Amino acid sequence: MNNIYLPELAEIVEVEEETPDTRTYGMRLVDGAPAPVFDYKPMQFIELTVFGVGEAPFGLCSSPTRKESFATTVRAVGSVTNALHQLGKGDRVGVRGPLGNGLDPETIKGRDLLFIAGGIGLPPLRSLIWNVLDQRADFGEVTILYGARTPTDLVYKPLLGEWEQRDDVKFLVTVDQGDESWTGRVGMVPTLFPDAGIKPEGTLAFVCGPPIMIKFVVIELERMGFASENIVTTLERHMKCGVGKCNHCAIGHHYVCMDGPVFNFQQIKEFMEEA
Amino acid sequence: MADYEARVIAKSDINAWVRALMANAEVVAPVAAHLDDVVFQPIAAPEQVAWDYENTIQPPKTFLFPQVENIYRFQRNGDRSIEVEATVDRTKRVILGLRSCDVSGVLYMDNVFSQDNPDIYYLARRANTTLISLTCPTPFPWCFCVCSDAGPFLSSGYDVQLTDLGERVLAEVGSEKGQAAVDAAGNLFSPAGQDAIDRRNSLEAQAERIFYQRETNHMASAMRRVSTAQVKDELWEAMAPWCLGCGGCNFLCPCCFCFNMHDFPANGGGVRCRTWDSCAFPGLTREVSGHNPRPTRAERVERRFYHKLSYQYLEKEGLPGCVGCGRCVITCLGTTTMPNISEGIRRGTWR
């Protein structure tokens, strides 16, 4: 019988500094067979162990279309994340996954896609954005709206520049509060909506960010005419086991780690407990 | 049950049988402890078994799903490599003298830990554990096992079910493991005659009569209301102050299984442990950002009883998450016990 709690060893192969407290860690399985990267779907997650400190869930920010490594973007806020920030290339961590439902890109081919991210909510969406952009011809219009508190809090800055340059992607970025060098937009994410050319009919919106941002974005999208089932998010919970046993991530009788983390808002409204 | 033959053993031979069981396995049984307490413990001699007990403080859950259990050991080597070794307990155990409700609790846990992603830690212990249960001819004042069909007598689920017939004890065999446990006694058991079966059946009828003379605790009615979202937020808010958030009901419940994981470093290595957790604790859902999706006690009380009483969970887990053992009634420092909450939900008011 497979041991659902036993992590596989992974080696950190890449560390990218995103913000002063946030880094992206690229990893490969040490004894990965047949490959050093497991098969996964965008927006699935892993349980990552820093041995002797603990384990915590992290959304994958890499895309299954890029097979050299898998990655997650981590802000140092707690014991596991701070310990992870002490590690570097060549260090070993434990990994269980991929976990959760994720999103099968096959099911959204041909659709117009709208990605709305706040702060460190961009990483889980990047897994799908990369997957879509790597198969660009298979999808309709792609719009990416991103906001953070300050310019310093924007993750993937070189990548944001690339998206800005592409003519097959509409990309807008804003910050709540600018600084001396910031010449871009200032305001909360919904202030980007009027300039984004959003077509509520048939567009699939993916929203990820802090709970308060998600709340206001969803209100605005529904006001614009988005059907609840066309607004998709990835829910965050304190997923301890990741395999539907420990009950930390329960919402009603659903387990975010098993039935989610990807849910549309029609599903969320039908939960027996407020999400 | 039909596949195995019921047996009887003279009470004077029971200790010899227990001694035979002890030769092959760790035997866990109710043992007299501090003051009037009776607890499940591994025994060193058959005479320790407290056959005439009401119910133990804790269910035998901890022998299948320990309060603290090592999951794996790890060791760092000089070259940055790390060795990880799972620590699965495969000790042969007999849990002797547990009551019908506690057998039902184990059957519920079997479902939880075997469905979807099977849990090797629980299932390895379970595969190596034999359950020799005890029927309850006289229900105790706080019991309500009939409400969830978890006792007082069982028709399946046990390995051996014992009924006290006076001078003799009837042993109904429910599985191969049970057959092996009875066979361990050599020729101490003899086939049960119809008189023994009739006596058992009349004791079961007597037990049910005692239950039916009591006021019911309305669990079925509460289930219907919880499952269809008919319980108002105000009612949960009225109930919540009567829960002290201590988690005692969770820790003593045969069906509670929320858990946490902790790492303990030691000497260039360490262990990962799993420990019981509780839906009464804010920390169950609190995230590292400080955000807590279930921040109030009212929501946490609702959570506990949604899990225990909803059809949604009954469908998911196959059995109700309450076996009517009454331990929450005994341990609750406040008044948010299963019978009280069920009644409050049915009435729509809290007194």
Interface residues (C-beta under 8 A of the other chain):
Chain A: M1 N2 N3 I4 Y5 L6 P7 L9 V30 T49 F51 G52 V53 G54 E55 A56 V77 G78 T81 G90 D91 R92 G94 P211 E236 R237 H238 K240 C241 V243 G244 K245 C246 N247 H248 A250 I251 G252 H253 M258 M272 E273 E274 A275
Chain B: I71 Y72 F74 R76 R80 S81 I82 V84 A86 V88 V112 F113 D116 N117 P118 D119 I120 Y121 L123 A229 F257 C258 F259 N260 M261 H262 D263 F264 P265 G269 G270 R272 R274 D277 C279 L284 T285 R286 E287 V288 S289 H291 P293 R294 E299 E302 R303 Y306 H307 S310 Q312 Y313 K316
